[in-house]
Amino acid sequence: MSKTNYAPTRKSKVKKVLAAAKGFWGERSRRYRRAKEALKRAMAYSYRDRKKRKGNFRRLWILRINAAARARGLTYRRFINGLKKARIGLSRNILAELAATEAQAFDKLVEVAKDEVK
């Protein structure tokens, strides 16, 4: 019966976890058990927050569109409704970008939306 040596595998596993936990505070970056726990939690948060980031950006875009539309005498809700009735299918990302950088183009969209809402 041959003896199995688990040391090399174990050492590489510990090194991998500690390398990933580099920069963590205190014991979490130096002790394997603490680092493993902290890393597990960090990975869970990063997975969750990658999903949340999409909603956060959408919220930001809506805020910017709303501010730009209100400055031109229209609410966000009426603006989006007018664009849908006019069959203009621009994403909120593009609308927010237009509101920030291309004022003239956004003004024309507001006019189209106003005509459709009336």
N, C-alpha and C positions, 0 to 999 in steps of 0.2 A: 504494500500500500504506500503510495507516494504522498508526501506532505505538500500541501498547497500553500504558497506564500502570497498572502493578500496585501502585504506591505506596500509594494509599488502602486497597486491600484488605489489603495487607501490614501497614500501620500498624494497622488495626482488629483484625487477627488477633493482632498482638503485644500490643496494649493489652488484649485480652480474656484472653490467657494471663497477663500480668503482674498483671492485676486479680484473677484467680483464685488466683494464687500469693502474694497479699498476706498478710503474716504469716509466711511461710516465713523460715527463718533464712539470713542472709548472702546470697551470690550467688544463691541459689535464688529470692529475691524480686525481684532487680534485673536479672539477665541473662536474656535470652529463652531461650537454649538450655538453661541450667541450670534455669530455671523450667519449661520444657516437660517436661524429664526428671522433675523432682520431681513435677509435676502428674500425669503419666502414672502414676507409681508410687502417688501418693496416691489417685487414682481407682480403681486396681486394689485397693488395700487397703480402701477404703471399700466397694466392691462385695462383696468377700469377707466383710468383717466384718458387713455387713447380713445376710448369710446365717447367719453364726456366731452373731449376737445371739439368734436364735430358739432355738438349741440351748443357749446359755448361760442363757437364762431358764428353759427346761425343766429344766435341771440344778438351778437355784436353787429352783424350785418343788418338785422331788422331795426336795431336801435339807430344806426346811421341812416338807413333809408327813411325811417320815421322822422328824424330830425330834418333831413333835407326836404321831404315832402311837406312837412308842416311849415317850413320857411317859405314854401311856395303856395300855401293856402289849402293844403289837402292833408287828410289824415292818412296814416299808413294803410289802414283797412280799405279806405276808398281808393287809394292809389293802386293797391294790388288788385282790387276788384275791377277797376277800370282797365288795367293791363290784361287781365284774364278775358274780359269782354271783348277787348280789341285783338285778342289772340296773339298777344306778345308774350312769348315764353322765355323771358330772361331769368336766370337764377338770381337769388338774393345776393350772392357773392358779386356778380357782375353789376347788379343795380347799385350796391354799396360802393363799388369801385367807380362807377359812373358818377354817383353823387359826390364823391370826394375829388375826382380829377377832371371829369368832363361835364362841367356845369351846363353847357349849352345842350348837350345831348340829353341830359337829365330833364332840363326844362321842356324839351319837346315831348319826352315821355309823359311828363306831368300834364301837358296840354292834351295829349291823346287820352290819358286816363280821365281827365276832367270832362272831355267831350263824351266819353262812353258812360260816365256815371250819371250825367244829367238826363 
